[in-house]
Amino acid sequence: MLSLRPNCESCDKDLPAESREAYICSFECTFCHRCVTEKLRGVCPNCHGELVRRPIRAPSALEKNPASTKRVHST
């Protein structure tokens, strides 16, 4: 189950669970669209893997499996 982290690890922008601006790698490192396109050029700085748009979890599923509240800010 994806943790749906609440922020961009690079610029700390809020990325709520329903955000279509959130991108992740296979390790769930999370970044905003702006950082992915302008700074990272689609490559995760942590694992060097591809960054893809994070899927949106249905509201009913979020009730049972809420998004993470733990913020990660690393780069």
N, CA, C and O atoms as CSV, one atom per row, in Angstrom:
chain,resi,resn,atom,element,x,y,z
A,1,MET,N,N,0.849,-1.178,0.000
A,1,MET,CA,C,0.000,0.000,0.000
A,1,MET,C,C,0.891,1.236,0.000
A,1,MET,O,O,1.782,1.363,0.840
A,2,LEU,N,N,0.653,2.145,-0.938
A,2,LEU,CA,C,1.417,3.386,-0.992
A,2,LEU,C,C,1.151,4.237,0.244
A,2,LEU,O,O,0.023,4.303,0.733
A,3,SER,N,N,2.194,4.885,0.742
A,3,SER,CA,C,2.015,5.707,1.937
A,3,SER,C,C,1.403,7.074,1.626
A,3,SER,O,O,0.860,7.719,2.522
A,4,LEU,N,N,1.482,7.525,0.377
A,4,LEU,CA,C,0.947,8.832,-0.031
A,4,LEU,C,C,1.510,9.943,0.861
A,4,LEU,O,O,0.784,10.585,1.620
A,5,ARG,N,N,2.796,10.143,0.748
A,5,ARG,CA,C,3.468,11.163,1.566
A,5,ARG,C,C,2.888,12.549,1.272
A,5,ARG,O,O,2.477,12.826,0.146
A,6,PRO,N,N,2.855,13.409,2.279
A,6,PRO,CA,C,2.127,14.684,2.172
A,6,PRO,C,C,2.874,15.859,1.575
A,6,PRO,O,O,2.321,16.955,1.494
A,7,ASN,N,N,4.135,15.660,1.146
A,7,ASN,CA,C,4.898,16.820,0.660
A,7,ASN,C,C,5.976,16.413,-0.329
A,7,ASN,O,O,6.342,15.244,-0.446
A,8,CYS,N,N,6.471,17.419,-1.033
A,8,CYS,CA,C,7.597,17.247,-1.949
A,8,CYS,C,C,8.883,17.192,-1.129
A,8,CYS,O,O,9.126,18.062,-0.293
A,9,GLU,N,N,9.693,16.188,-1.365
A,9,GLU,CA,C,10.950,16.052,-0.624
A,9,GLU,C,C,11.952,17.139,-0.983
A,9,GLU,O,O,12.871,17.407,-0.209
A,10,SER,N,N,11.793,17.761,-2.129
A,10,SER,CA,C,12.741,18.768,-2.573
A,10,SER,C,C,12.384,20.169,-2.089
A,10,SER,O,O,13.217,20.839,-1.480
A,11,CYS,N,N,11.159,20.622,-2.351
A,11,CYS,CA,C,10.783,22.003,-2.006
A,11,CYS,C,C,9.793,22.098,-0.843
A,11,CYS,O,O,9.444,23.199,-0.417
A,12,ASP,N,N,9.346,20.965,-0.334
A,12,ASP,CA,C,8.413,20.875,0.805
A,12,ASP,C,C,6.998,21.349,0.485
A,12,ASP,O,O,6.231,21.650,1.399
A,13,LYS,N,N,6.641,21.419,-0.793
A,13,LYS,CA,C,5.275,21.799,-1.187
A,13,LYS,C,C,4.295,20.751,-0.685
A,13,LYS,O,O,4.588,19.556,-0.730
A,14,ASP,N,N,3.147,21.182,-0.211
A,14,ASP,CA,C,2.100,20.259,0.217
A,14,ASP,C,C,1.572,19.471,-0.980
A,14,ASP,O,O,1.292,20.041,-2.034
A,15,LEU,N,N,1.440,18.161,-0.807
A,15,LEU,CA,C,0.907,17.279,-1.844
A,15,LEU,C,C,-0.126,16.358,-1.200
A,15,LEU,O,O,0.184,15.213,-0.870
A,16,PRO,N,N,-1.348,16.849,-1.020
A,16,PRO,CA,C,-2.385,16.023,-0.397
A,16,PRO,C,C,-2.670,14.775,-1.232
A,16,PRO,O,O,-2.281,14.698,-2.397
A,17,ALA,N,N,-3.333,13.825,-0.643
A,17,ALA,CA,C,-3.599,12.531,-1.280
A,17,ALA,C,C,-4.267,12.676,-2.643
A,17,ALA,O,O,-4.025,11.862,-3.534
A,18,GLU,N,N,-5.100,13.695,-2.821
A,18,GLU,CA,C,-5.832,13.863,-4.087
A,18,GLU,C,C,-5.062,14.688,-5.124
A,18,GLU,O,O,-5.588,14.970,-6.201
A,19,SER,N,N,-3.837,15.072,-4.812
A,19,SER,CA,C,-3.053,15.916,-5.723
A,19,SER,C,C,-2.635,15.160,-6.978
A,19,SER,O,O,-2.153,14.029,-6.909
A,20,ARG,N,N,-2.828,15.804,-8.123
A,20,ARG,CA,C,-2.367,15.250,-9.399
A,20,ARG,C,C,-0.972,15.780,-9.731
A,20,ARG,O,O,-0.445,15.505,-10.809
A,21,GLU,N,N,-0.377,16.533,-8.817
A,21,GLU,CA,C,0.971,17.071,-9.009
A,21,GLU,C,C,2.041,16.240,-8.320
A,21,GLU,O,O,3.220,16.586,-8.382
A,22,ALA,N,N,1.653,15.147,-7.662
A,22,ALA,CA,C,2.608,14.318,-6.935
A,22,ALA,C,C,3.209,13.248,-7.836
A,22,ALA,O,O,2.503,12.588,-8.598
A,23,TYR,N,N,4.512,13.090,-7.735
A,23,TYR,CA,C,5.253,12.072,-8.490
A,23,TYR,C,C,6.044,11.224,-7.508
A,23,TYR,O,O,6.511,11.719,-6.482
A,24,ILE,N,N,6.192,9.935,-7.832
A,24,ILE,CA,C,6.918,9.017,-6.960
A,24,ILE,C,C,7.848,8.123,-7.779
A,24,ILE,O,O,7.679,7.954,-8.987
A,25,CYS,N,N,8.834,7.557,-7.081
A,25,CYS,CA,C,9.680,6.522,-7.677
A,25,CYS,C,C,9.221,5.187,-7.085
A,25,CYS,O,O,8.243,5.144,-6.339
A,26,SER,N,N,9.915,4.113,-7.410
A,26,SER,CA,C,9.505,2.796,-6.906
A,26,SER,C,C,9.719,2.643,-5.400
A,26,SER,O,O,9.202,1.700,-4.800
A,27,PHE,N,N,10.477,3.558,-4.778
A,27,PHE,CA,C,10.672,3.533,-3.330
A,27,PHE,C,C,9.764,4.536,-2.620
A,27,PHE,O,O,9.886,4.740,-1.412
A,28,GLU,N,N,8.854,5.163,-3.370
A,28,GLU,CA,C,7.884,6.129,-2.869
A,28,GLU,C,C,8.483,7.478,-2.477
A,28,GLU,O,O,7.843,8.250,-1.763
A,29,CYS,N,N,9.698,7.772,-2.933
A,29,CYS,CA,C,10.197,9.126,-2.762
A,29,CYS,C,C,9.194,10.009,-3.504
A,29,CYS,O,O,8.750,9.656,-4.596
A,30,THR,N,N,8.841,11.133,-2.932
A,30,THR,CA,C,7.740,11.937,-3.454
A,30,THR,C,C,8.194,13.354,-3.789
A,30,THR,O,O,8.866,14.014,-2.998
A,31,PHE,N,N,7.807,13.804,-4.989
A,31,PHE,CA,C,8.197,15.125,-5.458
A,31,PHE,C,C,7.036,15.778,-6.197
A,31,PHE,O,O,6.154,15.084,-6.703
A,32,CYS,N,N,7.031,17.101,-6.263
A,32,CYS,CA,C,5.987,17.829,-6.986
A,32,CYS,C,C,6.337,17.902,-8.475
A,32,CYS,O,O,7.479,17.667,-8.869
A,33,HIS,N,N,5.354,18.226,-9.278
A,33,HIS,CA,C,5.524,18.304,-10.724
A,33,HIS,C,C,6.619,19.295,-11.110
A,33,HIS,O,O,7.437,19.008,-11.983
A,34,ARG,N,N,6.636,20.434,-10.475
A,34,ARG,CA,C,7.630,21.465,-10.808
A,34,ARG,C,C,9.056,20.965,-10.571
A,34,ARG,O,O,9.925,21.133,-11.426
A,35,CYS,N,N,9.292,20.356,-9.420
A,35,CYS,CA,C,10.641,19.846,-9.130
A,35,CYS,C,C,11.017,18.713,-10.085
A,35,CYS,O,O,12.161,18.636,-10.533
A,36,VAL,N,N,10.066,17.840,-10.397
A,36,VAL,CA,C,10.335,16.720,-11.306
A,36,VAL,C,C,10.726,17.224,-12.688
A,36,VAL,O,O,11.670,16.711,-13.290
A,37,THR,N,N,10.015,18.217,-13.192
A,37,THR,CA,C,10.271,18.683,-14.561
A,37,THR,C,C,11.419,19.686,-14.655
A,37,THR,O,O,12.211,19.626,-15.595
A,38,GLU,N,N,11.520,20.605,-13.698
A,38,GLU,CA,C,12.506,21.671,-13.803
A,38,GLU,C,C,13.845,21.363,-13.136
A,38,GLU,O,O,14.887,21.841,-13.587
A,39,LYS,N,N,13.823,20.590,-12.095
A,39,LYS,CA,C,15.036,20.363,-11.322
A,39,LYS,C,C,15.581,18.937,-11.487
A,39,LYS,O,O,16.780,18.739,-11.684
A,40,LEU,N,N,14.689,17.959,-11.403
A,40,LEU,CA,C,15.119,16.564,-11.365
A,40,LEU,C,C,15.101,15.872,-12.730
A,40,LEU,O,O,15.696,14.808,-12.904
A,41,ARG,N,N,14.421,16.477,-13.678
A,41,ARG,CA,C,14.313,15.944,-15.038
A,41,ARG,C,C,13.840,14.488,-15.078
A,41,ARG,O,O,14.331,13.674,-15.859
A,42,GLY,N,N,12.858,14.187,-14.198
A,42,GLY,CA,C,12.211,12.878,-14.207
A,42,GLY,C,C,12.966,11.755,-13.536
A,42,GLY,O,O,12.558,10.597,-13.628
A,43,VAL,N,N,14.076,12.074,-12.851
A,43,VAL,CA,C,14.891,11.046,-12.204
A,43,VAL,C,C,14.974,11.316,-10.707
A,43,VAL,O,O,15.281,12.431,-10.285
A,44,CYS,N,N,14.698,10.287,-9.906
A,44,CYS,CA,C,14.764,10.424,-8.450
A,44,CYS,C,C,16.211,10.652,-8.016
A,44,CYS,O,O,17.093,9.884,-8.399
A,45,PRO,N,N,16.470,11.699,-7.222
A,45,PRO,CA,C,17.835,11.967,-6.788
A,45,PRO,C,C,18.327,10.969,-5.741
A,45,PRO,O,O,19.528,10.884,-5.486
A,46,ASN,N,N,17.418,10.222,-5.138
A,46,ASN,CA,C,17.787,9.269,-4.092
A,46,ASN,C,C,18.187,7.910,-4.656
A,46,ASN,O,O,19.213,7.352,-4.266
A,47,CYS,N,N,17.379,7.375,-5.575
A,47,CYS,CA,C,17.634,6.029,-6.105
A,47,CYS,C,C,17.955,6.025,-7.595
A,47,CYS,O,O,18.309,4.989,-8.158
A,48,HIS,N,N,17.831,7.176,-8.224
A,48,HIS,CA,C,18.088,7.346,-9.661
A,48,HIS,C,C,17.070,6.615,-10.535
A,48,HIS,O,O,17.319,6.363,-11.714
A,49,GLY,N,N,15.930,6.281,-9.950
A,49,GLY,CA,C,14.849,5.640,-10.690
A,49,GLY,C,C,13.928,6.659,-11.344
A,49,GLY,O,O,14.038,7.861,-11.104
A,50,GLU,N,N,13.031,6.164,-12.163
A,50,GLU,CA,C,12.060,6.993,-12.876
A,50,GLU,C,C,11.013,7.552,-11.910
A,50,GLU,O,O,10.566,6.858,-10.997
A,51,LEU,N,N,10.634,8.795,-12.118
A,51,LEU,CA,C,9.557,9.409,-11.349
A,51,LEU,C,C,8.304,9.436,-12.210
A,51,LEU,O,O,8.322,9.942,-13.332
A,52,VAL,N,N,7.213,8.886,-11.676
A,52,VAL,CA,C,5.939,8.820,-12.394
A,52,VAL,C,C,4.846,9.430,-11.528
A,52,VAL,O,O,4.988,9.531,-10.309
A,53,ARG,N,N,3.738,9.842,-12.181
A,53,ARG,CA,C,2.650,10.455,-11.421
A,53,ARG,C,C,2.084,9.456,-10.413
A,53,ARG,O,O,1.820,8.298,-10.738
A,54,ARG,N,N,1.906,9.932,-9.193
A,54,ARG,CA,C,1.351,9.098,-8.126
A,54,ARG,C,C,-0.132,8.883,-8.366
A,54,ARG,O,O,-0.843,9.839,-8.675
A,55,PRO,N,N,-0.623,7.656,-8.234
A,55,PRO,CA,C,-2.058,7.419,-8.416
A,55,PRO,C,C,-2.885,8.056,-7.304
A,55,PRO,O,O,-2.398,8.289,-6.198
A,56,ILE,N,N,-4.128,8.328,-7.620
A,56,ILE,CA,C,-5.075,8.907,-6.657
A,56,ILE,C,C,-5.844,7.769,-5.991
A,56,ILE,O,O,-6.388,6.903,-6.676
A,57,ARG,N,N,-5.890,7.769,-4.678
A,57,ARG,CA,C,-6.656,6.770,-3.939
A,57,ARG,C,C,-8.094,7.255,-3.810
A,57,ARG,O,O,-8.334,8.421,-3.495
A,58,ALA,N,N,-9.037,6.375,-4.048
A,58,ALA,CA,C,-10.462,6.716,-3.947
A,58,ALA,C,C,-10.780,7.203,-2.529
A,58,ALA,O,O,-10.220,6.695,-1.558
A,59,PRO,N,N,-11.682,8.189,-2.411
A,59,PRO,CA,C,-12.045,8.708,-1.090
A,59,PRO,C,C,-12.496,7.614,-0.112
A,59,PRO,O,O,-12.159,7.669,1.070
A,60,SER,N,N,-13.238,6.644,-0.585
A,60,SER,CA,C,-13.691,5.569,0.311
A,60,SER,C,C,-12.508,4.738,0.813
A,60,SER,O,O,-12.517,4.275,1.954
A,61,ALA,N,N,-11.503,4.550,-0.025
A,61,ALA,CA,C,-10.310,3.809,0.384
A,61,ALA,C,C,-9.450,4.636,1.337
A,61,ALA,O,O,-8.788,4.085,2.217
A,62,LEU,N,N,-9.461,5.973,1.160
A,62,LEU,CA,C,-8.707,6.839,2.066
A,62,LEU,C,C,-9.255,6.792,3.489
A,62,LEU,O,O,-8.506,6.956,4.452
A,63,GLU,N,N,-10.548,6.570,3.618
A,63,GLU,CA,C,-11.137,6.464,4.955
A,63,GLU,C,C,-10.562,5.272,5.707
A,63,GLU,O,O,-10.288,5.362,6.904
A,64,LYS,N,N,-10.383,4.168,5.015
A,64,LYS,CA,C,-9.859,2.945,5.639
A,64,LYS,C,C,-8.338,2.928,5.678
A,64,LYS,O,O,-7.743,2.340,6.581
A,65,ASN,N,N,-7.715,3.567,4.706
A,65,ASN,CA,C,-6.257,3.590,4.584
A,65,ASN,C,C,-5.804,5.017,4.311
A,65,ASN,O,O,-5.517,5.368,3.167
A,66,PRO,N,N,-5.738,5.849,5.358
A,66,PRO,CA,C,-5.416,7.262,5.168
A,66,PRO,C,C,-3.984,7.486,4.697
A,66,PRO,O,O,-3.107,6.645,4.895
A,67,ALA,N,N,-3.769,8.634,4.072
A,67,ALA,CA,C,-2.442,9.039,3.621
A,67,ALA,C,C,-1.542,9.293,4.818
A,67,ALA,O,O,-2.009,9.582,5.919
A,68,SER,N,N,-0.263,9.182,4.583
A,68,SER,CA,C,0.727,9.447,5.627
A,68,SER,C,C,0.717,10.929,6.031
A,68,SER,O,O,0.385,11.793,5.220
A,69,THR,N,N,1.071,11.207,7.248
A,69,THR,CA,C,1.217,12.590,7.713
A,69,THR,C,C,2.698,12.903,7.977
A,69,THR,O,O,3.037,14.025,8.352
A,70,LYS,N,N,3.573,11.915,7.783
A,70,LYS,CA,C,5.003,12.091,8.028
A,70,LYS,C,C,5.635,12.812,6.847
A,70,LYS,O,O,5.633,12.307,5.725
A,71,ARG,N,N,6.176,13.994,7.108
A,71,ARG,CA,C,6.818,14.800,6.072
A,71,ARG,C,C,8.274,14.394,5.925
A,71,ARG,O,O,8.969,14.167,6.916
A,72,VAL,N,N,8.732,14.305,4.678
A,72,VAL,CA,C,10.123,14.002,4.361
A,72,VAL,C,C,10.647,15.145,3.522
A,72,VAL,O,O,10.044,15.507,2.512
A,73,HIS,N,N,11.765,15.716,3.934
A,73,HIS,CA,C,12.361,16.830,3.188
A,73,HIS,C,C,13.859,16.579,3.169
A,73,HIS,O,O,14.550,16.784,4.168
A,74,SER,N,N,14.355,16.129,2.015
A,74,SER,CA,C,15.740,15.664,1.994
A,74,SER,C,C,16.683,16.381,1.046
A,74,SER,O,O,17.875,16.480,1.335
A,75,THR,N,N,16.188,16.884,-0.077
A,75,THR,CA,C,17.131,17.438,-1.048
A,75,THR,C,C,16.974,18.926,-1.190
A,75,THR,O,O,17.693,19.550,-1.970
